[in-house]
Amino acid sequence: MSGINGARQGSGSARYDYLIVGAGFAGSVLAERLASQHSARVLLIDRRPHVGGNAYDEKDTAGILYHKYGPHIFHTNSEMVVEYLSQFTDWRPYEHRVRAVVRGQQVPIPINRTTLNMLFGLDLKTDEEAAGYLASRAEPVDEIRTSEDVVINAVGQELYELFFRGYTRKQWGLDPSELDKQVTSRIPTRTNTDDRYFSDTFQAMPLNGYTAMFEKMLDHPLIEKSLGTDYRDLKDRAHEIADHIIYTGPVDEYFDYRFGKLPYRSLKFDHQTLEQEQFQEVAVVNYPSEDVPYTRISEYKHLTGQKHPKTSITYEYPSAEGDPYYPIPRPENQELFKRYEALADETENVTFVGRLATYRYYNMDQIVGQALATFRRIDEKRKHERPPPTAVAAE
């Protein structure tokens, strides 16, 4: 904390170039880039007592590495993002697989040919047969406006009821008919037997975990961290502490909820360590039925490859209260965000970046990409603002 309290002492040499609010992916990537590429003095703060944001992982009392805020699986098609993060971690190849408990069976999700054969007692042998079967079940919707429309149009009412309606109602606290079509538009259905959850070209986990990756990223003499520090306690003197602020927290909170709160869904986690080596066949099992209060159970040793006689699992319960996780995608919420975005655009010497500051749910690689793009803009602006080199007079 000495950096904050000493920011104006002496000749001003303790003053920071940047105060970065939030030590998740967006804030940490920008801290690293600004310190390593611009020799900028950075103060990085976070209200939580650790770096890594929601990707933070730690060992439980049994010594098993688990993700405190639910499973984080890294996947991307961006070579640039992989190249950047690979400076700070080695990787463990990992392809994520998810099962859904439906009609007493654990079937692959996203829906694929195996899913259809298991659920309906079929013997579909080719992609063409599976595509024909899905087409026969689809119920065309004239105008696709909601998440419900997307799914029914693609796979019909029965598969919608089995896989999507209950899970979505639990996850969002709203019926799919009340949610923007983007919620389910990214959920694929497959006609082959590929049971990987993602199809990205790069799928892997940081070899020693996310926290170790963040700690290496932030291990720079020009980066000072002040964890367990709330920006609200510094806001009145933030521009005395640093010339520029990079803010990755909730944009409505920054502006003291001037137009009202932006709606989010949160999560509650029940972490358990079990006296057995393995609990389930894959890392994540979804429970779409509304009769089950949680949405999924995660088992971390599948992700990390750790060998241990015990195992750690997490039951995940969506919640209306708690830390903001998922912006709720409805048109009226986007309209409210646009009002805050206009304020943000008008605010001098503050850069808003990241999931909470831009009210969008991004995957981890997308946040890294956004942060790197933000740095490039800062870099370009810096180049244009530099005075031209002084000409040396001829003797």
N, C-alpha and C positions, 0 to 999 in steps of 0.2 A: 504493500500500500504506500510505500515511501514515495513512489513515483507520482502518485496522484497528489499527495499532500505537499510534495516538494516541487511541484511543476513550475512555480513562479519564483523559486528561491534564486539567490545569487544573480548572475548576469543573464539569466534566462536560458542557460544551456540545458536545463532539465526539461524544458518545454518539448512536447512531442509534436511530430509532424502530423500524426494520425491517431485519433482515438477510435478504436474499432469496437463496436458493441456487439458481442456475440461471438463465441469461440467454436461455433460449428463449422461446417465446410466453407460457407461463404466468407465468414470473418477470418478463418485461419488461412485460407488460400491467399486472401488479399494481404494479410499480415506478412506472410512469407514472401510474396512477390514484392511488396513495397520495401521490405527490409533488405532482401537479397539483391534486387535489381536497381533500386533507387537510393539505397543506403538511408532510407527513411527511419526515423525513430518512431516506434509504434507502441502504443499502450493498448493491450487487448483485454477487455473485461467481459465477464459473464456472470449472471446472477447465480448460476449453478456453481458448485465447488469443483468443477472439472472442465477439461476441454472436450471437444468432440461432439457437442450438441447431443442430438438424439442417437447418434451413432456410437456413443460412448459404450465401451465394454469393460468389464472388470471380472476378477475371479471371485466366486462366492466362497462361503466358509469351507467348502469341501475342496476348493482349489480348481473348480471348473469355470472356464471362461464363458460368460453369458452376456447378453445384450440387455442392459438395464431398461431400455425403452422399446423393447420388442425387436424382432429379427431384422437385421439390415443385410441385404444380399447385394453385392456389387455386380453390376452388369452394364455394358456400354457398347456402342458401335463407334465411339470416338477414339481414334488412335492418339489424338492430342491429349485427351484426358488421361489415358493409360500412361502415356509417356511422362506426363507431369507427375502423377501420383507415384509412379515407379521410382522416383528419386527418393521416396521416403519409406518404401516398403517392398519386400518381396511378396510374391503371391502364392496362394494355394489354389490350384485349379478346382473349381466347384461348379457343378450344374444343379440348379435348384429344381426340386420336384415337390409338388404339392398334391395331396389327396383331399377329397371331399367325402364326408360321411353322408351317403344318400341311400335311403331304403336299406339300411343295415349293412351296406358295403362301403369300402374305401375305394373310390374310383378316381382316375386321373382328372385333374383340373389344370388348365383349360380342357374343355370337352374335346376328346379326340375319338378316333375309331374304337379304341379299346373301351372307352367310357360307354359308348353306345352299345357295343356288344355285351358288356357286363350288365348294364341296366335293363336292357330290353331283350336279352336272350337271343341276340342276333349273331350272324356269322359273316359280317361284312369283311371282305378280303382285300378290297382295293380302295384307293382314294376316290375313284369314280363312284363306287357303290356307296361309300359314306357320304359323299357330296349329294348324291341322289336322295339318300335317306333324310339328310338334314333339310334338303329342299322340300321334301314331301311333308315335313312337319312345320316348316315356316308358315307364318300367317302374315302376309303383306300388310303393311300399315301405310296408308296414303301419305301422311305427313309425319315424319319422324321428329318429334319435339322433345320427348322425355327419355329417360333411361329405360323405362318399361317398353316404349315403342321400339327402341334399338334391338332389345333382346327378342321380343316376340316376332319382330320382322325377320330376324335371322334364324331362330330355332323353334319358335312356336310357344304356346302357352305352357305345355307340360314341363319342358326343360327350364323355362323361365321360373315356374313355381318351384321346381326341385332345387335349382342352383342359385338363383339370383334374388328372388323376391325377399325371402327371409333374411338372407345374409345382408342385403342392402338395407333393409329396415332396421336391423340391429346396428349396422355400421354407422348409418347416417341419422337414425332416429326419424326417418322419413320414408314414405313409400316411394318406390322407383318412379311412379307416375308424377311425383312432386320434384324430381331431380333432373337437372340438365342432362341432355343426352351424352355429354362427354364422360360421365361417370362410368358407363358401361361400353362406350364406343371403342375403348382400347382393349376390351376383353376378347381375345381371339377364340374362334372355334377351329378345330383342325380336322382334316379328313384322313391324316396319316396316323401313325402310332407314336409319334414324337411326344413323350410325356414330360419334357422339360418345361418349366414354367415360363422361362424366357428363351428367346431365340437370338439374342445378341451375339456378336462375333467374339466378344471378350466377356467371360464369366469367371470370376475368381473371388477369393476372400483374402484380405491382408494377412500375410502369413502369421504374424504375431498379434493380430487384432487391430481394431481401428484406433484405440487409444494410443498404442505404440506408434502408429503411423502419424497421428496428430502431434505427439510429443516430439518426434523427429522433425516434422514440418516446422514446428515453432521453436526449435532449438537454434536460436540466432541471437547474438549479443545485442542487437538493436530492437528486439521484441521483449517487452516487459508484460507479464501477465498479472492481472489482479482478479482472481476468481472469487466467487461469493460476493461480487460487487454489483449492485443494481444501478443501472444507468439513471434511474429516476432520482437517486441520491446525488448525482453529479451534474444533472442536466443544467442547472442554473449557472454553473461555471465551466461547462464543457469546452467552450471556445477559449477559456483561459488555459485549459489543460493542453489543448491541441489546436493546430491551425484548421484541420479538416476532420469531420466525423464521418465514419462509415457505419451505417446503422443497419443491422440485420434482424432487429426485433420486430414485434407487431407494429405495423404502420399506424393503426388507430391509437395505440398506446402512446406513441411518440407525440401525437397531436392531442393528447389528453381526452381522447374519445369525443372530439368536438362534434362529430355528426352521429355519434352513437357507436356501439361496439360492433365490430365485424364478427359474424357468427362462425364458430369453429366447432368441430367435434374433437373430443379428447379421448384418451385411453386410460384404463386402469390395468395394472399388471399384477398377477399373482404368480410370483416366482417360487418354485419348489425344487428341492434337491431330493432325489429318490434313491433308495438303497437297491438300485438295480443298474445294470450296465446300459440297457437301452429301453426306451419307453414306446417308441413308434418307429415304423419302417422308413419314414422320410422326415425331413426337418420340420415341415409344417403340415398339419391336418386341419382343414376347414370344417366348420359345423354350420351349414346353411340354415338348419331348422330353427325356427323361432322358439321351439320347445327347449333349446339349449341356450343358456344365458350368455355364454362366451362365443366369440366368432372363430377362434382358432387356438390350437395348442402348438407351441414351437419347442423343438428339442435341439439344443445348440451344438452338441458334439457332432451332429451331421455336418454343420457349417464349418466348424473349426478343425475337424479331424482329430481332436484331442482324445487320447486314450485314458480311460479312468474307470474304476470299478463302479462308480456312481454316475448318475446323470442329472442334468438340470433342465427343467421345462418351465414354460410360461403359459398361463391361461390369460387370454386377452379379452378385456371387456370394454367395448365402446362406452363413452360417457359424454354427457352434456357439460360436465364440469371438469375443470383441471387445466393443465397446460394445453395451449393450442397446438393441435397436430394437423388437422385436415380442414382447409377452407371449405365451406359448404357451397357447392356449385349450384346456385340458383340465380336467375337474372337480377333479382332485386339486391342480392348481396354484391354482385359485380358492379351494379350501379353505385352502391354505397362506397365500394372501394375506389371507383373512378373519382369520387369527390376527394378522397384522401390522396389519391395519386396526383391530382392537380395541385394540392397543397405541397406535396413532396417535390414536385417539379419546380415549384416557386421558391423552395427553401435553399438559401445559399450556403455553400460550404458544408453540405451534408449530402452524402451519397447513400441511397436506399438500395439494398441488394439482398437477395435471398428469398426464401419461401415465405416467411412471415411479413417481410417488408413489401413484397409484391403480391401477396394474397393469392398465391398459386401453389399447388402441390407439385413439387419437382422431385424426380429421382435424384439420388446422390450425384450421379455423373452430370446431370443437367445443372445442378448447383455449382459444381466445379467449373463446368463450361461457362456458366454465367459469370462467375467470379473472375475467371481468366479473361473473359471479354471485357469486364469492367476495368480490370487492370490495363488492358490494351488501350482503352479509351483514356484512362488517366495518363498513360505513357505518351500517347499522341498529343494530348493537351499540354503536357509538360514540355515536349519537344518544341511545340509552337510558341510556348511562352518564354523559352530561353532566349536571352539576348544573343544576337549574332556575335561570333568571335571578333575580338578587336584586331584590326589590321596592324601589322607591325610596320612601322615607318622605315622606308629604305634609308640607309645611311649615306 
